[in-house]
């Protein structure tokens, strides 16, 4: 711990020409991102609370499909994140024309990819779910397939929204994405209330509001990105969106493909583990599904800071100032650690107060408390080094390292440890939680070592 303390100690002076990232500017970026993440997580909590009243079979079915659905969400997010790094670096180099071309190509690439993914899932999704979860109870599988068919229709909207959000976050305009997210979440919550309590539509009552809310968010973000609202703001141009610019697409995909592989394999590992969880019975499946909602709420602080790393480090490296990037990597990591400790403690205290609102069995609630406690301890102390710091390395262009580090930590370590602890030692979902946090420890050690080596400064994107 003493070595880590020395490492995160910031330099004494702010690098010259980087007053744009003063404490006030960082606060203006971070606060809306945190609010946005919290809103999304609160909506997730509300969703699982309302779905719980449709029965544990529906909760379990939605949870199993969400593991597959999230693979595609991570894929679209990876494309947008890759584009955000490129746009941030062009902003740092003060090349507006290239920044707008890159922003437009995010929309083009994400849109084409999402349409292809939607077609594949509509054709083969049901068979895929049956093959993945052969031992699942019929009621759970029915809910799983219903949810899958409907949310697959949201793929294009999800990809377009993420593209627009990436453009705004590259500029540090996080307040805009916060308001758009608020609008979409209000649509989602209202729709869930109608679908579950008024229409009693079960899994469909959750799926349709999710899909509609993504289309609302995508429409608003596209309108905002297409028009220049303030002087100097980056915007997309239709002539660039409708055609493929090969050199720019290569730059974006040079970041996005390793990031996509990393995220897709990460989620694929979760799907494999979901198949393992599916063999534990409905109570443990429901505990894992509900627990993931609390986990996401606890992790939202680190996720918010990861976005700030991309904007700040990307612009520093675009301006060819690795010393400034080093300064902010240390400063933002220290900030991530402090905020994560406070936030995870709050979520842990809140969990016992929220659980009575869920219509779940006492055994399921007991399991949730245990796995949330394990998660939050490591989310506070370890995740800032395995999440936000990794985003900073990626923003500097060190995408191959972050990809291989994640593959080793998640695909190898987490998967092996999950089977060891959860199945072979009989710990069930508690073993899954322990394997997850040990994965973070491995990834954090690799990221810290990479930062200290200084090799991340050698990469060039633009």
ZIVEN-V893404 format. One record per backbone hydrogen bond with DSSP energy under -0.5 kcal/mol. CO is the residue of the C=O (numbers start at 0). NH is the residue of the N-H. Records with the same first field share a line. If there is no record, write none. Layout:
CO = NH ; NH
This chain:
0 = 4
1 = 5
2 = 6
3 = 7
4 = 8
5 = 8
14 = 17
17 = 20
18 = 21
21 = 25
22 = 26
23 = 27
24 = 28
25 = 29
26 = 30
27 = 31
28 = 32
29 = 33
30 = 34
31 = 35
32 = 36
33 = 37
34 = 38
35 = 39
36 = 40
37 = 41
38 = 42
39 = 43
40 = 44
41 = 45
42 = 46
43 = 47
44 = 48
45 = 49
46 = 50
47 = 51
48 = 52
49 = 52
50 = 53
51 = 54
54 = 58
55 = 59
56 = 60
57 = 61
58 = 62
59 = 63
60 = 64
61 = 65
62 = 66
63 = 67
64 = 67 ; 68
65 = 69
66 = 70
67 = 70 ; 71
68 = 71 ; 72
69 = 73
70 = 74
71 = 75
72 = 76
73 = 77
74 = 78
75 = 79
76 = 80
77 = 81
78 = 82
79 = 83
80 = 84
81 = 85
82 = 86
83 = 87
84 = 88
85 = 89
86 = 90
87 = 91
88 = 92
89 = 94
90 = 93
93 = 95
94 = 98
95 = 99
96 = 100
97 = 101
98 = 102
99 = 103
100 = 104
101 = 105
102 = 106
103 = 107
104 = 108
105 = 109
106 = 110
107 = 111
108 = 112
109 = 113
110 = 114
111 = 115
112 = 116
113 = 117
114 = 118
115 = 119
116 = 120
117 = 121
118 = 122
119 = 123
120 = 124
123 = 127
124 = 128
125 = 129
126 = 130
127 = 131
128 = 132
132 = 135
136 = 140
137 = 141
138 = 142
139 = 143
140 = 144
141 = 145
142 = 146
143 = 147
144 = 148
145 = 149
146 = 150
147 = 151
148 = 152
149 = 152
150 = 153
151 = 154
153 = 157
154 = 158
155 = 159
156 = 160
157 = 161
158 = 162
159 = 163
160 = 164
161 = 165
162 = 166
163 = 167
164 = 168
165 = 169
166 = 170
167 = 172
168 = 171
171 = 173
172 = 176
173 = 177
174 = 178
175 = 179
176 = 180
177 = 181
178 = 182
179 = 183
180 = 184
181 = 185
182 = 186
183 = 187
184 = 188
185 = 189
186 = 190
187 = 191
188 = 192
189 = 193
190 = 194
191 = 195
192 = 196 ; 197
193 = 197 ; 198
194 = 200
200 = 203
201 = 205
202 = 205 ; 206
203 = 207
205 = 209
206 = 210
207 = 211
208 = 212
209 = 213
210 = 214
211 = 215
212 = 216
213 = 217
214 = 218
215 = 219
216 = 220
217 = 221
218 = 222
219 = 223
220 = 224
221 = 225
222 = 226
223 = 226
224 = 235
226 = 228
229 = 232
236 = 239 ; 240
237 = 241
242 = 244
243 = 245
244 = 248
245 = 249
246 = 250
247 = 251
248 = 252
249 = 253
250 = 254
251 = 254 ; 255
252 = 256
254 = 258
255 = 259
256 = 260
257 = 261
258 = 262
259 = 263
260 = 264
261 = 265
262 = 266
263 = 267
264 = 268
265 = 269
266 = 270
267 = 271
268 = 272
269 = 273
270 = 274
271 = 275
272 = 276
273 = 277
275 = 278
276 = 279
280 = 284
281 = 285
282 = 286
283 = 287
284 = 288
285 = 289
286 = 290
287 = 291
288 = 292
289 = 292 ; 293
290 = 294
291 = 295
292 = 296
293 = 297
294 = 298
295 = 299
296 = 299
297 = 300
298 = 302
299 = 303
300 = 304
301 = 305
302 = 306
303 = 307
304 = 308
305 = 309
306 = 310
307 = 311
308 = 312 ; 313
309 = 313
310 = 314
311 = 315
312 = 316
313 = 317
314 = 318
315 = 320
316 = 319
320 = 323 ; 324
321 = 325
322 = 326
323 = 327
324 = 328
325 = 329
326 = 330
327 = 331
328 = 332
329 = 333
330 = 334
331 = 335
332 = 336
333 = 337
334 = 338
335 = 339
336 = 340
337 = 341
338 = 342
339 = 343
340 = 344
341 = 345
342 = 346
343 = 347
344 = 348
345 = 349
346 = 350
347 = 351
349 = 352 ; 353
350 = 353 ; 354
351 = 355
353 = 356
354 = 357
357 = 359
360 = 364
361 = 365
362 = 366
363 = 367
364 = 368
365 = 369
366 = 370
367 = 371
368 = 372
369 = 373
370 = 374
371 = 375
372 = 376
373 = 377
374 = 378
375 = 379
376 = 380
377 = 381 ; 382
381 = 384 ; 385
382 = 385 ; 386
383 = 388
386 = 390
387 = 391
388 = 392
389 = 393
390 = 394
391 = 395
392 = 397
393 = 396
396 = 398
397 = 401
398 = 402
399 = 403
400 = 404
401 = 405
402 = 406
403 = 407
404 = 408
405 = 409 ; 410
406 = 410 ; 411
407 = 412
408 = 413
409 = 414
411 = 415
412 = 416
413 = 417
414 = 418
415 = 419
416 = 420
417 = 421 ; 422
418 = 422 ; 423
419 = 424
420 = 426
421 = 427
426 = 429
427 = 430 ; 431
428 = 432
429 = 433
430 = 434
431 = 435
432 = 436
433 = 437
434 = 438
435 = 439
436 = 440
437 = 441
438 = 442
439 = 443
440 = 444
441 = 445
442 = 446
443 = 447
444 = 448
445 = 449
446 = 450
447 = 451
448 = 452
449 = 453 ; 454 ; 455
450 = 453
453 = 456
454 = 457
455 = 458
